[in-house]
């Protein structure tokens, strides 16, 4: 059981993504038929914003601010005041993600674009760490690296689809 909890928490970005998919599926199952146009995209986007942006980045805030030394070791970094800066940036993005869950299109765009810049920048940092420093720690070269790249792509695709398939 301890190993399963560790797996879920150390791969929190994937965990939050899966929770968002499950929440979207439940929301769709609870909707009456026929579903409005764009209902699937809307459910996926809303719950992606809530879990993959809001919950995930709030968890990132907690970990970097309150457990910075442990997180630094997981990533393969030396502990530094930079941990808190990453944490507070994550908190700001999390708040916008929660607000965008049921927010306007403009707020949703901001909730995807800001974290996309942050996460893709982090991915570049991870690559530099792997190439320059041979840092293949799980927090640098593991699931977090891949979700730093792929989650923004998923969010951007949902934004594009939501533009085409607006619910009525």
Sine and cosine of phi, psi and omega as CSV:
sin_phi,cos_phi,sin_psi,cos_psi,sin_omega,cos_omega
0.00,0.00,-0.66,0.75,0.01,-1.00
-0.88,0.47,-0.62,0.79,0.01,-1.00
-0.91,0.41,-0.63,0.78,0.01,-1.00
-0.92,0.40,-0.67,0.74,0.03,-1.00
-0.90,0.44,-0.69,0.73,0.02,-1.00
-0.88,0.48,-0.67,0.74,0.01,-1.00
-0.88,0.48,-0.72,0.70,-0.02,-1.00
-0.91,0.42,-0.70,0.72,-0.05,-1.00
-0.97,0.24,-0.56,0.83,-0.01,-1.00
-0.98,0.18,-0.25,0.97,0.09,-1.00
-0.90,-0.45,0.70,0.72,-0.15,-0.99
-0.87,0.49,-0.50,0.86,-0.01,-1.00
-0.92,0.39,-0.64,0.76,0.06,-1.00
-0.94,0.33,-0.65,0.76,0.03,-1.00
-0.85,0.53,-0.73,0.68,0.00,-1.00
-0.91,0.41,-0.61,0.80,0.05,-1.00
-0.88,0.48,-0.73,0.68,0.01,-1.00
-0.90,0.44,-0.66,0.75,0.05,-1.00
-0.86,0.50,-0.63,0.78,0.05,-1.00
-0.89,0.45,-0.66,0.75,0.04,-1.00
-0.90,0.43,-0.67,0.75,0.02,-1.00
-0.91,0.42,-0.70,0.71,0.01,-1.00
-0.89,0.46,-0.65,0.76,0.03,-1.00
-0.90,0.44,-0.66,0.75,0.02,-1.00
-0.89,0.45,-0.68,0.73,0.02,-1.00
-0.90,0.44,-0.70,0.71,0.01,-1.00
-0.87,0.50,-0.65,0.76,0.01,-1.00
-0.93,0.36,-0.62,0.79,0.03,-1.00
-0.90,0.43,-0.50,0.86,-0.01,-1.00
-0.99,0.12,-0.18,0.98,0.03,-1.00
-0.98,0.22,0.54,-0.84,0.05,-1.00
-0.97,0.23,0.50,-0.86,0.08,-1.00
-1.00,0.05,0.49,-0.87,-0.18,0.98
-0.97,0.24,0.54,-0.84,0.03,-1.00
-0.95,0.30,0.55,-0.83,0.07,-1.00
-0.91,0.41,0.39,-0.92,0.09,-1.00
-0.83,0.56,0.69,-0.72,0.05,-1.00
0.99,0.17,0.11,0.99,-0.06,-1.00
-0.89,0.45,-0.62,0.78,-0.02,-1.00
-0.92,0.40,-0.74,0.68,0.01,-1.00
-0.89,0.46,-0.67,0.74,0.00,-1.00
-0.88,0.48,-0.70,0.71,0.01,-1.00
-0.90,0.44,-0.71,0.70,0.01,-1.00
-0.88,0.47,-0.71,0.71,-0.02,-1.00
-0.91,0.41,-0.72,0.69,-0.01,-1.00
-0.85,0.52,-0.76,0.65,-0.06,-1.00
-0.97,0.25,-0.45,0.90,0.16,-0.99
-0.89,0.46,-0.73,0.69,0.02,-1.00
-0.88,0.48,-0.68,0.74,-0.03,-1.00
-0.91,0.40,-0.79,0.62,-0.11,-0.99
-1.00,0.04,-0.80,0.60,-0.10,-0.99
-0.96,0.27,-0.44,0.90,0.07,-1.00
-0.98,-0.19,-0.86,0.51,-0.08,-1.00
-0.90,0.44,-0.90,0.43,-0.09,-1.00
-0.91,0.41,-0.72,0.69,-0.06,-1.00
-0.88,0.48,-0.72,0.69,-0.02,-1.00
-0.97,0.25,-0.44,0.90,0.13,-0.99
-0.92,0.38,-0.66,0.75,0.08,-1.00
-0.88,0.48,-0.67,0.75,0.04,-1.00
-0.87,0.49,-0.67,0.75,0.07,-1.00
-0.84,0.54,-0.79,0.61,-0.03,-1.00
-0.85,0.53,-0.73,0.68,-0.06,-1.00
-0.91,0.41,-0.72,0.69,-0.05,-1.00
-0.95,0.32,-0.56,0.83,-0.05,-1.00
-0.99,0.12,-0.70,0.72,-0.12,-0.99
-0.98,-0.18,-0.31,0.95,0.00,-1.00
-0.76,-0.66,0.63,0.78,-0.11,-0.99
-0.84,0.55,-0.66,0.75,-0.02,-1.00
-0.89,0.45,-0.68,0.74,0.01,-1.00
-0.92,0.39,-0.67,0.74,0.00,-1.00
-0.91,0.42,-0.67,0.74,0.03,-1.00
-0.85,0.53,-0.68,0.73,0.02,-1.00
-0.90,0.43,-0.64,0.77,0.01,-1.00
-0.89,0.45,-0.60,0.80,-0.01,-1.00
-0.99,0.15,-0.39,0.92,-0.06,-1.00
1.00,-0.05,0.39,0.92,0.02,-1.00
-0.98,-0.21,0.27,-0.96,0.26,-0.97
-0.99,0.12,0.58,-0.82,0.04,-1.00
-0.92,0.39,0.63,-0.78,0.01,-1.00
-0.39,-0.92,0.20,-0.98,0.07,-1.00
-0.88,0.48,-0.29,0.96,0.03,-1.00
-0.86,0.50,-0.47,0.88,0.03,-1.00
-0.82,0.58,-0.72,0.69,-0.02,-1.00
-0.91,0.41,-0.61,0.79,0.01,-1.00
-0.89,0.45,-0.69,0.73,0.06,-1.00
-0.88,0.48,-0.67,0.74,0.00,-1.00
-0.88,0.47,-0.71,0.71,-0.03,-1.00
-0.95,0.31,-0.55,0.84,0.12,-0.99
-0.89,0.46,-0.68,0.73,0.03,-1.00
-0.88,0.48,-0.64,0.77,0.03,-1.00
-0.87,0.49,-0.70,0.71,0.02,-1.00
-0.87,0.49,-0.70,0.71,0.02,-1.00
-0.91,0.40,-0.60,0.80,0.02,-1.00
-0.89,0.46,-0.71,0.71,0.00,-1.00
-0.87,0.50,-0.70,0.72,0.03,-1.00
-0.90,0.43,-0.62,0.78,0.04,-1.00
-0.87,0.48,-0.69,0.72,0.03,-1.00
-0.90,0.43,-0.66,0.75,0.01,-1.00
-0.91,0.43,-0.57,0.82,-0.06,-1.00
-0.98,0.22,-0.25,0.97,-0.01,-1.00
-0.74,0.68,-0.73,0.68,0.03,-1.00
-0.83,-0.56,0.44,0.90,-0.10,-0.99
-1.00,-0.04,-0.10,-0.99,-0.03,-1.00
-0.95,0.32,0.23,-0.97,0.03,-1.00
-0.87,0.50,-0.69,0.73,0.00,-1.00
-0.87,0.49,-0.67,0.74,0.03,-1.00
-0.91,0.42,-0.61,0.79,0.02,-1.00
-0.92,0.40,-0.64,0.77,0.05,-1.00
-0.88,0.48,-0.72,0.69,0.02,-1.00
-0.88,0.48,-0.62,0.79,-0.02,-1.00
-0.94,0.35,-0.33,0.94,0.05,-1.00
-0.99,-0.11,-0.70,0.71,-0.10,-0.99
-0.92,0.39,-0.71,0.71,0.00,-1.00
-0.85,0.53,-0.83,0.56,0.04,-1.00
-0.89,0.46,-0.50,0.87,0.06,-1.00
-0.87,0.49,-0.73,0.68,0.04,-1.00
-0.88,0.48,-0.70,0.71,0.00,-1.00
-0.88,0.47,-0.76,0.65,-0.08,-1.00
-0.95,0.31,-0.64,0.77,0.05,-1.00
-0.93,0.37,-0.57,0.82,0.10,-0.99
-0.89,0.45,-0.66,0.75,0.05,-1.00
-0.89,0.45,-0.63,0.77,0.02,-1.00
-0.88,0.47,-0.66,0.76,0.07,-1.00
-0.88,0.48,-0.68,0.73,0.06,-1.00
-0.87,0.49,-0.63,0.78,0.04,-1.00
-0.90,0.43,-0.68,0.73,0.01,-1.00
-0.89,0.46,-0.71,0.71,0.04,-1.00
-0.86,0.51,-0.66,0.75,0.04,-1.00
-0.88,0.47,-0.63,0.77,0.01,-1.00
-0.93,0.36,-0.71,0.71,-0.09,-1.00
-0.97,0.24,-0.78,0.63,-0.11,-0.99
-0.98,0.21,-0.69,0.73,-0.13,-0.99
-0.96,-0.29,-0.02,1.00,-0.06,-1.00
0.81,0.58,0.64,0.77,-0.01,-1.00
-1.00,-0.01,0.99,-0.17,0.03,-1.00
-0.92,-0.39,0.51,0.86,0.09,-1.00
-0.88,0.48,0.50,-0.87,-0.04,-1.00
-0.82,0.57,-0.57,0.82,-0.01,-1.00
-0.98,0.20,-0.13,0.99,0.03,-1.00
-0.95,-0.32,-0.68,0.74,-0.11,-0.99
-0.91,-0.42,0.10,1.00,-0.04,-1.00
-1.00,-0.09,-0.58,-0.81,-0.09,-1.00
-0.85,0.53,-0.61,0.79,-0.01,-1.00
-0.87,0.50,-0.65,0.76,0.03,-1.00
-0.85,0.52,-0.75,0.66,-0.05,-1.00
-0.93,0.38,-0.63,0.77,0.01,-1.00
-0.96,0.29,-0.46,0.89,0.11,-0.99
-0.87,0.50,-0.51,0.86,0.01,-1.00
-1.00,0.05,-0.76,0.66,-0.20,-0.98
-0.99,0.12,-0.54,0.84,0.00,-1.00
-0.89,0.46,-0.68,0.73,0.08,-1.00
-0.87,0.49,-0.59,0.81,0.04,-1.00
-0.88,0.48,-0.72,0.69,0.02,-1.00
-0.86,0.51,-0.72,0.70,0.01,-1.00
-0.88,0.47,-0.67,0.74,0.01,-1.00
-0.91,0.41,-0.62,0.78,0.06,-1.00
-0.90,0.44,-0.69,0.72,0.04,-1.00
-0.88,0.47,-0.65,0.76,0.05,-1.00
-0.87,0.50,-0.72,0.70,0.00,-1.00
-0.89,0.46,-0.68,0.73,0.01,-1.00
-0.92,0.39,-0.59,0.81,-0.02,-1.00
-0.92,0.39,-0.46,0.89,0.04,-1.00
-0.93,0.38,-0.61,0.79,-0.03,-1.00
-0.99,0.14,-0.53,0.85,-0.12,-0.99
-0.89,-0.46,0.89,0.46,0.00,-1.00
-0.94,0.35,0.73,-0.69,0.05,-1.00
-0.94,0.34,0.52,-0.85,0.01,-1.00
-0.95,-0.32,0.00,0.00,0.00,0.00
